[in-house]
Amino acid sequence: MSTQQIRDQKGHLLGTISSSPNNQQNARDSHGRFLGSYDPHTNVTRDASGRAIGTGNSLASLIR
């Protein structure tokens, strides 16, 4: 499992995107709250409520 940290221009942690062994990716905010997931098999990004927010990997747009 690999984790990518997303930081602002000042170096503050905004969130993380982690990859699981099945290649699914999950986004979390700086407090560890789940924001959404991307499934490469279906090519769909879903928000924390499970609603599809787009095709392709849009996880970075969930991190603010």
Summary of the structure (lengths in Angstrom):
residues: 64
radius of gyration: 11.3
end to end distance: 22.9
largest distance: 35.2
contacts: 157
relative contact order: 0.22
helix: 6%
strand: 50%
